Amino acid sequence: MKIVLVTAFPPSRQALNEYGFHIADELRQRTGIELIILGDDLSEPMPELPGFTVIRCWAFNRLGNALSLIRAIRRLKPDVVWFNLGFASFGGKPLPAFFGLTAPALTRLCSCYTHVTLHQLFETVNLADAGVKSPLLYSIAGNVATHLLLSANSLSVLLPAYHRTLRRKYRRGAVNVRHHGIFASRPEPPNFALRGNPVHRVLAFGKWGTYKRLEVLVNAFEAIQSQLPQTELVIAGGDHPKTPGYVRGVAESMKHNPRIRFLGYVPEESLSNLFRTASLTVLPYTSSAGSSGVAHLACQYGLPILAPDIDDFVELAQQEFVSMEFFTANDVDSLAQKLLTLIGSPDHLAVMAHQNFSAALQMSMPQIIRQYIHSFDMQQRVRMLKSFSRLRRFRRWTPARSWAVRRLERRLLTWNRPAEEKMASEPGSPN
């Protein structure tokens, strides 16, 4: 199976590049999969990650991304084109973002099986937090863009509420709900000797400045730090592309407080130490924009989570059996009280940690990718069988009928299923 994955991809730092990397890393380890990544252009020349075939053919905020992608896809002739997308994947400006989202529909018109993993819906975006200047125009464009994305052969969303919204509002498309998943294949259980020994670290991680804001968190921490002398606040991650200088401004306002540390961008290889030595992670969001990657990272490392009482987080906790404590969104006093209660309850933190690690084991990346591959494999076989059925209805004297039937029969018989999927389909094989 030849899969083309369209995604932001490291060493790029555009949104969803980490998720794209982990999809690709798992796919390339599968027998019977040929993977080619259509990635975004780099702002400056850097070496590609070893072991991946990457073609850089689109760029953030470029108007012609859809056409560039179609040219590359037609040249590669894949079995499956898989788009890893958010609504701002192709641009922070309205026109590049919108025209980029036409790519899945155009890809299907080229007779390629097209799948979209969509990380958020525009209906759930807080337009003020996102810095949208023309809400009415954005809503119209978002509605049209969603219809275009639903024109793909299939689409996956990461929360059941998103599936309900699409079915209720748009009433079209083949929409599935899939887990976001954690990034590790075999996560290690939490090591409690690294936590609170001697300092409890409260971790906040993300790209800051739009719906992920730090003011409530730093104010809440300063309000309680005298009552928690062995505690520090660690803020990791840089600015969101729409808010350059935001983190630097908050850090400047907090430079008087040595117990609030700003780490800036954290490379992939340093994430393990960052999360394993924290006692608690806080998601200080003013609104939500999808199934939180940071929450899933916290589960991967068995880390308790403190989140605002936003619907997406509540549903995430319920659907994936993630242990979260909730504070009132945008409320300093509520967050401060929850921090006091949790850090003062080590037994409860340990219970939350074990539950989140247990949840992580049920949604490892190999399990998630196995589900996608099985779906792609079944869809490809169905497509070939439908084509075969149509050909058999042609009259025998139709020119090239016999050649087309033999060609399709050979393709059906020699279809290269991934080894794990083949084994899983055999009677008596382990699941």
N, C-alpha and C positions, 0 to 999 in steps of 0.2 A: 504494500500500500504506500503510495507516494503522497505525502502530506506537505502542503505549503502552509506555514504558520505566519500570519500577518500580525505583528506585534511590535511595540517598542521593545528594544533588546539591549542589554548591557554590551559595552560600557556606557551606552546612553543612560541618562537619568530621568527620562520622561516617564509620565505616569504609566503604571502597570508593567514597567520593564522587569521588575522582580518576578511578578507572576508569569510573564512570558518566558523568563529564563527557566523557571522551575517546570513549566509545561514542556519546554524544549528538552531540558535535561532528562526528564523521564521518558519522553518519546524516543530520544536517540538510543536509549538502552534496550528498546523493544526489538526483538527479532522480527523481521518482515516489514519494518517501517523504514522508508526513506524520507528523511526530513530535510526540508529547505526552509529557511527563515527569511521572510521579507521584512527587514528591519528599517528603522528610521535612521536618517543620516546623522552623523556625529558632528558636533560643532567644531571639533578640531580632530585631526588624525590621531587615532589610537589603535593599538593592535586588537584584533578580534579575539574573543575567547576561544581557546583551543578546543577542537573536537566538534565544532558546529559549522555548518555551511550557511553563511549569512550573505544575503544580497541586500545592500542598502539602496533602496529605490524610492523612498518617500521621506518627507520631512515635516516637522511640526510647523503649522501655519503656512504651508505651501498649497496654493490653489489647485495644482494639477495632480494631487496625490492619487485620486481614483484612476486617472488615465495611466499614470506610471505603473500602478499596481496591475491593471488589466493587461498592459503590454508584457509585464514580467510573467504573469500567470499564464497567458496564452503561449508564451515561449516555453514554459516549464511543463505544461500539460499534466497537472497533478490529478490524482483521484479525488482528493479532498482539499478544500481551502478553508482553513480555520482562522477566523478573525477573533483576536483577543482585544475587546474594545470597551471604552467608556465614551460618553458623549463628547468629551473634550480630547479624545486620543489624537485626532488629527490637527487640532489647533485650539488656541485660546481666543481666537477671533471668530466671529460668527460664520463668515463665508467659508474659510478653510475647514472649519469643524463640520459644517453642514455638507459641503461637497465631498469631503472625505468619507462621510457615512453613506454615500451612494455606492461605494465600492462593493459591498456584499451583493446588492441587487444586480449590479452590472456583471459581477462574477458569475452569478447564476445564469444570466442571459448568455454567457459564453459556454453553457452546458457543463460547468464544473459543479460538483456537489459542494455546497457552501454552508458552513456552520458558523454561527456567531455566539461567543460567550460574552454576554452583556453584563457589565458590573454595576450599572445603576440605571434607573429610569429618570427621565427629565421631570416626571410628575412628583418625584420625591425630593427634588433639589430645592433648597431655600434660595430663591433668586437674589435676595439681598446679600446673603452670605457669599454667594458665587460671584458677586460683583456685576450682575447683569444690568445693563443700562436701559434696555428696552424689553420689559417683561412680556408685553403682548406679542411682539415680534418673535421673541425667544420661544414662547409657548406655541405659536403657529409652526415655527421651524422645527421645534422638538416633536410636535405631533406628526409632521410629514416625515421627519427622519426616522421616527419609530416605525411608521408604515413601511419605509424602505428597508429597514433592518428586518422586519417581519417577512419581507419578500425572499429572504434566504431560505434554503431548503429546511433548515432547522435552527433554533435559537435556544440557548440555555440562559436562565437567570439563576441567581444565587440565593434568593429568598422566596418563600412561597407567596408572600404578599405581592411581589412583583408579577408572579404568574397570574394571580387573581386579577390584578390591575389590567394586564394585557388581555386576558380573556374577556373581562367585563367591558373594557373600553374599546378595544380594537377588533375583537372577535375574529381574528384570522391568524394564520401562521402556525407552525408546529413548534410549540413552546414546551420546554422541559425545565424542571427544577433540579439543579445539581448543587452539591456542597462546594463551597469555596475551596476547602481542603487546607491542610497544613503543608509546609514546604519540605519537611523531612520525610525520608522513607522509613527510617527507624528512629523515632525520637527517643532521647534519653530521659529517664524519669528525673524529677526535680531533686536536686541535692540541697537539703535544708541547711547543711553546714555552711553553705555559701551565703545564706540570707540572714540579715540582722546580726552579723558577726564581725565587728560589734555594731555596725551601722545599718539601719533599715533604709534601703534605697527605694524611693517612690519614682517610678519611671514613666515618662511621657515621651512617645515616639511618633513621628509623622512628618508630613510636609505642612508647615504652619502658615496661617495667615488668612485663609478664607473661612470655611466652616470649622476648621481646627484652630482654636485660638487658645492663648496661654494666660490671658489676664485673670480669668476666674481662678485658674489653678494656682498661679503664683500668689494671688491675694489670699486664697484659702490656706495655702501652706504657711505664709507669714503669720496668719492669725493663730496657728496652732503650734508653731515650731518651739515656743517656750515650754509647752507641755510635753513635747516629744524630743528631748535633747539629743537622742541617738538616731536622728532621722535626717536624711537629706533628699532633696528633689533633684533628679537628673533629667534634663530635657535634651533629647537627641533628635537630630533631623534638621533640615534646612528650610528655606522659604518655599512656599508654593510659587510657581512661575508668575502668578498674577499679583503677588505681593512681595516684590523684591525689597530686602532690607527689614522685613518685619521682625525676624528673630533677633537681628542685631539691635533693633530698637528696644525690644523687651529685655534683652540681656543688659543693655546700657542702663535701663531703669532699675535693674536688680543687682548692679555691680556692688552695691553696699552689703549684699548678703552672701557670704561665702558658702552657705549651705544650699544654695541654688546654683547648680552647675549646668552650663550649656556646652554640649559636645559637638554640635554641628553635624555634618554628614557622617554617617557611620557605614563603613564598607561591609559588604556581605560577610566577610570572614571574621568580623568583630562582633556580629550580632549575638552569637552564642554566649560570649562572656557577658555582654550587656544585659541580656534577659535572665541568664542563670543566676546572676548576683543581685537581682532586684527582688524585693519582697512583695511588690504590688505594682500593677500598671494602671494608669488612669487615662481614660479617653475623654479629654476636655473639649468635646465637640458641641457646637451650638446647634448643629443639625446633622443629618446623616446623608451620605452619598453612596450607599451600597453596603454590601456585606464586608465588614471591616477586616482588612488584611492584618492590621495590628492585633486585633482580638484573636485571630487565628495563630499569629506568631506567639502570643501569650499562652495559648493552649498548648502549642508545641513544646514550650518550655515549662509547662505546669505552673503558670503564673496566675494568681488571682487577678480579677478584673473589676475595676470600678468605672462605671459608665453612666452617662446621663439617661434619663428615663424617656428616651426617644423610641418611637415604635419599632424602628428597624433593629435596635439593640435588644429590645424586649423579645421580639420574634426570634432573633438569632439565638438568644439564650434558651428559649423554649424548644425550638426546632432541633438544635444541635446539642442539647443537654449541656450547655456551657454554664458554669457557675459565675454569675455576675451579681454584684451589688450595685444599686442604682441611687443616684442623687438627682435632685431637681435640676434640670438643665439651666445653665446660666445663673445659678444661685450659689454665691460664695459661702454663705452660712451652711447650706445643705451639704456642699462638698467638704467643708472643713469638719463638720460633725461626723460624716462618714469616714473620713481619713482617721480621725481620732478613734472611732470605734473599731475599725479594722486593724490598725497598727497595734492597738491595745489588746487584740484578741488573736494571739499566735495560733491557738488551736483551730479557730475558725479559718484562718488563712491557710493552714495546712489542709483542712478538709476541702476548701475551694481549689487548692493547687492539685490535689489528687483527682478531683472530679474533672478539672479542665484537661489534665493529662490523659485521663480515661477517654474523654470526648475526642481528643486529638488522635488517639489510636484508631478510632472508628472512621477517620476521614484523612488518612495519609494520602500523599500525592500518588503513589502507585495505584491505590484503590480508585481514586478519582479518574486517572488517565485510563485505567482498564475499562471503566464504564463508557468513556468517550469512544475508545477504540472499538469496543463491542458494538456500539451504536453505529459508528461509521461503517464497519464491516457489514452489518446487517442491511444498512441502507444501500450500499454498493451492490450487494447480491440481489436485493429487490429490484434495483434499477436494471441490472443485467437481465433478470428474468422477465421484466416487463418489456424490455427491448426485444428479447427473444420471442415473446408472445406476439408482439406486433409484427415481427418479420414473418412468422409462420402464417399470418393471415394474408400475406401478399400472394398473388397468383404465382404459380411455379415459373411462368415464362417472364416474370418481371426481371429486367436486366439487373445483374449483380446480386440477385436474391440469394443464390446458393453460396456465393463467396461471403456475403455478409453473415449468413447463418453460421457457416463454418468458423468464421473469425470470432463471432460472439460465443460459440460453443467452446472454442479453445480458451478464450479469456475467462469464461465461467469455470472451466475445469482447472485452470492453472492459477486462479485467483490466489494470491499469496496472503493467506491469513496470518496475523501475528501468532507466534507459537503459543503464547499463554492462552489466547482466546480459543485456539484450536483444541488445546488440552482441556480447557474448562468445559468445552461442549461435548466431550466424549463421555459416555455412560460410565459411572463409577469413579470418575476423576475427582480429586478434591477440589473444593471451591476456594 
